[in-house]
Amino acid sequence: MCGIAGFFHPTLASEAYPATLLAMLRAIAHRGPDATGYVLDEHCGLGSTRLSIIDIAAGVQPLADPSGRYWLCYNGEIYNYLELRTELEGLGRSFLTHSDTEVLLQAWLHWGPACLSRFNGGFAFALYDRLQDELILARDRYGKRPLFYAPQGRGCLFASEMKAFLPFPGFRFEHDPAQLASILGVWTPLPAQTGYAGIHSLPMGHWLKLKAERIELFRYDTLDFQGTTTVASAEEAQELIRQRLRASVALRLRSDVEVGVYLSGGIDSAIVARLAQEASSRPLSTFSVEFADRQYDESTEQQEMASFLGSRHHALRITHQDIVDHFPAAAWHAEIPAFRSAFVPMYLLSRQTRAAGIKVVLSGEGADEAFLGYDIFKETLLRRDWQSLGDEPRRARLASLYPHLEHYGPQDLAAITGLYQQFAEERLPGLFSHELRFQNGRFSARLIKEAGDPLQAIAALVAAEPGYAALGAVHKAQWLEFRTLLAGYLLSTQGERMSLAHGVENRCPFLDPAVVELASSINLRFDDGFAEKWQLRQAFREDLPASIVNKRKFPYRAPDSAAFVDCRPDYLELLLSADEVAKIPFLDGKFVRALSKKIMTTPAAEISTKENQTFIFLLGIALQHRFFVQRSGLPQLPEVVSPLGRAIDLRAR
């Protein structure tokens, strides 16, 4: 795991290349505090800040092929690198290290872009071909590892995090109001969006080729939920689930350093922890977030699971003050506004994890997307069938929708019945499953002056997706979850960006391609879709405490606007001062003032979900505008020094 950054045919005097490249790498040193390395020539500079996990002694970067023609900087892990290495050796390839970095390089040299679909892992890399004067950028199929690029004159800048562009001479950040409106409307950036003008996110499952004045984008992976595994019975499905998850966890335990586990209190992380314990030769280290605000707390289940495992458990208790104190630093690392404050506790948890000596953790992300665990899938099934159901079946299904909501009662059934009746027919082509969610998003988009249609970009995305129109309602919902909230928020803002803020790599066994394929083969086949992740629960019923197996989905949340009202940090002036709001010209000042006033003067119980998320969005935009556009008021952050290792200037040769 690393951070990568560099430039290609930059608008920069050549004598400034080394200092500029080092400054870019220092901006992301938190990702890889173990070593910094770079290589540059007349046309390109690329570098890495390394988090040493595999082949600690020899896996240094940048890495070249024996001829010196190709140079690679790489962020992530290829979990099946040993199998690929054996295959490549059989094809005549030789290796000088034991790193997955060299396997990636040799795989590209042998198979070209076809190697990307062979990789089981999370990765982003830059590969420079000196002979062809060509740069390749590539990213994994699910978007686990970030990669941004910004065209500049005849070339471009690229990096794992956009803040690496700040030191580049003449580069300026500017928010893109249309992209922000889309982010607010959909709750998350779409695959290519960043919220900033002129900066692009390389979409998951894509690679691009850069030559002077030309950028070509290619797609190597598409989401396919039509699984090909033949399963004859529920029992066979459960056995296959156990087999594939066990293999996935074993792959993700490959490391030259200890691997820990994040325990949320739910079934997904419990399964991962149990399988990791079985496969590990040392006692397991587990980590959890607890909340002083009991409505968000799952510490009882976390402690029960830790005791069951006999793990060395580390619990971090989060208060409202913790959320408020660390929100600016977490927003700095996130770079893109978020609709919840839940990423802040994950920022603090990764700090505790690193302090405990752990560089790698496993977590349960991806299980709900793969095995249809979210409420939105059940809601979609019910709305799809609404017109064909009688009153009693409707009431029965509505009553079973939200078992995790203690206050959910008859009064809610009446309100939701009317809402479902209203949204029983598709209004937005291709977006039926998410139309209820996007109503909240439309409210948030009112933050932006002249926002236009905040759903135009997502509508265009699904309209251009081959085969999307032919998918059923649930598979469309699943596609949207993978392409929006999973990649744009859960794996990035709440996941990778918070863990790497303190040099911790997060691995996700449920996002093994073989696990996702199996889930696609069995979803909705052996139950009615309302028994949440039933086959997954049954598969591990004998391996986990009954209370964990039987516990229904409890969404991970953290205190939102109430924390800021209670603690009233100084930086709230960014929202409460008319002069400060006016410094962000694309915000609708009247709407901002009305929202801020309501949040600050109304009891928390009377603040709606859409108002809560809009407030958190607004706070993130205001802070990030200050940090990146105005370049002022940066949060207090620990200084990270990544010692310089390999530094190669090919211009002198």
Sequence and secondary structure as in RCSB ss.txt:
>XXXX:A:sequence
MCGIAGFFHPTLASEAYPATLLAMLRAIAHRGPDATGYVLDEHCGLGSTRLSIIDIAAGVQPLADPSGRYWLCYN
GEIYNYLELRTELEGLGRSFLTHSDTEVLLQAWLHWGPACLSRFNGGFAFALYDRLQDELILARDRYGKRPLFYA
PQGRGCLFASEMKAFLPFPGFRFEHDPAQLASILGVWTPLPAQTGYAGIHSLPMGHWLKLKAERIELFRYDTLDF
QGTTTVASAEEAQELIRQRLRASVALRLRSDVEVGVYLSGGIDSAIVARLAQEASSRPLSTFSVEFADRQYDEST
EQQEMASFLGSRHHALRITHQDIVDHFPAAAWHAEIPAFRSAFVPMYLLSRQTRAAGIKVVLSGEGADEAFLGYD
IFKETLLRRDWQSLGDEPRRARLASLYPHLEHYGPQDLAAITGLYQQFAEERLPGLFSHELRFQNGRFSARLIKE
AGDPLQAIAALVAAEPGYAALGAVHKAQWLEFRTLLAGYLLSTQGERMSLAHGVENRCPFLDPAVVELASSINLR
FDDGFAEKWQLRQAFREDLPASIVNKRKFPYRAPDSAAFVDCRPDYLELLLSADEVAKIPFLDGKFVRALSKKIM
TTPAAEISTKENQTFIFLLGIALQHRFFVQRSGLPQLPEVVSPLGRAIDLRAR
>XXXX:A:secstr
 EEEEEEES SS GGGHHHHHHHHHHTTGGG TTEEEEEE SSEEEEEEE   SSTTT  SSEE TTSSEEEEEE
EEETTHHHHHHHHHHTT   SSS HHHHHHHHHHHHGGGGGGG  EEEEEEEEETTTTEEEEEE TT  S  EEE
EETTEEEEESSGGGGTTSTT    B HHHHHHHHHHSS  TT  SBTT EE  TTEEEEEETTEEEEEE      
S      SHHHHHHHHHHHHHHHHHHHT  SS EEEE  SSHHHHHHHHHHHHH SS  EEEEEEESSGGG  HH
HHHHHHHHHT EEEEEEE HHHHHHHHHHHHHHH S  S STHHHHHHHHHHHHHTT  EEE  TTHHHHTT SH
HHHHHHHHHHGGGS HHHHHHHHHTS TT TT  HHHHHHHHHHHHHTSS  STT GGGHHHHHHHHHHHTTBTT
   TTHHHHHHHHTSTTGGGS HHHHHHHHHIIIIIIIIITIIIIIHHHHTTT EEE GGG HHHHHHHHHHTTT
SS S STTHHHHHHTTTTS HHHHH          HHHHHHH  GGGHHHH HHHHHTSTTB HHHHHHHHHHHH
HS GGGS HHHHHHHHHHHHHHHHIIIIIS             EEEEEEGGG 
